[in-house]
């Protein structure tokens, strides 16, 4: 029985998307060891991605965060969680990245990073170590930025790593990133999906780094891009996903394989799609190849919880969350359609996140965490995450 058949037998109604990468990679031992924790993400054991996504697909935990000030007229495009930090991107006030950090007393603090008027639309994000990668777009152009978290100083942009994209490439709508082990050594791979399809076809663009250079050591942007583009056949990426893909992530295996996780909402359900990708960054003539493996359906959080009155946090007369939610609940509940990302938490487990498009009454942003065993530790207090 193959992997896909085993997963379907365990959870016939479940679904999740993963993209496996071969990337000319085999297990190797680096002379200098591996990248430091601040520059890398954990790697998964062989076969762990499929099992982990299957396990967590039925375990959404609903949370919300309430900032001390208004979010502004907005919608959200990206979310990432890591340890005591929650990060969201928003188009409000000409675009900003909001960093929410939890202190030793359990209180949350909010800090904004404007992205600038030229790029008013930051998209889907992913973290790697102490880094955050953000695509920003506007006026037909875009760039991919790198922000590093420094203890007690918050996140600061490292402009030397910025990937600037020409108009012909399309605006970068979302990004995924991971470090992985290749034949030549440890590298990074970054993927982005343009916000618009090209002649009805979805493209995925890949960027990579020289071997054995960590993000802290790099002095120039990633190399690339290398494009994947394919005609629309059954089960192809562009046939299954919507016109605008906000939620992708990359994760890596200890044996050198790489997985590309794509998330989207279709027909009122949440999906994670699994593809196998073969790409060799050392051969400019070789085109990336994607092979569809499986799809898993993720359970949505209980919608009724969004309708419950929260008198403590809402100053709206008669606690009208119920009315507000009924009016446009689909934009106020977390969905991969609006923003999502993945974090490897151990060699056998991952967390998956999703955020809402709009805020609830009371200025609260709802988000969900898919985690079979550790979601409860993400809860916060008072006006922070709850």
C-alpha positions, 0 to 999 in steps of 0.5 A: 500500500502506497503512502497516499493509500495509507493516508486515505485509509486513516482519514478518508475525508481529510486533505492536505497539500504538500509538494515534495522536492528532490532538487538534485539532493542526497543526504550529505554531511557538511564540513562546517556543520549545519546552519545556526538555529537563527538562520534555519528551520527544523527538518522532518523525518522521511514521510513525516510531512504527510502523516503530520498534515493528516494528523492535524487536519481535524484539529483547528483551534480558534484564537483572536488578537485585539490590538491596542489601536485600530487595524485600519481599513484593511484586509489581511494577506499573511500570517505566521506564528513562531514561539511568542510572536505572531506576524500578520501582513495587511493592506491597511494604511498603505500596507504594513507588517504587524509584529505581535510579541508576548513578554514574560508576563504574558502580555502582547505588544504590537509594532508596525512596519510600514512597507511604503506607498510604492508597495501597498500590498504585502502578501503571504509570508513564512518565517525561517529561524529568526527571519521573516520573508515578505513579498510586497507589491504595487503598481505592477512591480514587486519585491521580496524582502527579508526581515531579521528579528534581533533580541529586544529590538524587533524586526529590521529589514536586511536590504542587501537580500531584497529580491527585486522583480521586474514587471515581466515576472508579475507581482509576487503574491506569496512566498515560501522558504526553507533550507535544505541539503543538496549534493553541494551542501546546505542551501536555501530555496525560495518559491513565489507565486505571481498574483496573476496567472499568465494566459490562464496558467499558474506559474511558480518561480524558484530562487536559491542561494550558493551552497553553505552560505547562511542568511546572516552571511549572504551579501547579495539576493538569491539567484534565479528565478527558475520558472515552472509553468504547465498547461492546464491538465486534471489535478494541475496546480492552476486548475485546482487553486483560485486566481490568487494564492496567498498561502504557500510554504516550503519545508525540508526533510532530513534526507534532503527532500523538499516539500512545497505546501500550498493552501487554498479554499475551494467550494467552502472547504479548506485544502492543502494540496500535495505535489512532488517537485523535481528541480536542479538549481545547478542546471539552468536548462533543466525545468522544474517538474511538479507531480500531483500526489494528494489532497487533504481537506482541513476542518474549519474552526467552529463558526459559532464561536465567532458569533458568541458575544464577547462583552469584555473585549467589545465596546459595540452596543448590544455586543453585535458580533453575532449580527456582524458575523452573520452579515459577512462571516466568510470574510471574518473567519480564518481561511487559507484563502486569506492567508496561511503558513506552515512551521516545522515544530519537531522532526515529526510535527508541523503547525499550520496557520490561517487568518481572516480577511476582515476583523470582527466587531471589537477590532479583533482578528480571528486566526486558527492553528492546526496542531494535534498536540501543542495548539493550547500553548498559543493562547494569550491574555487580555487584549492579546491573543486569545 
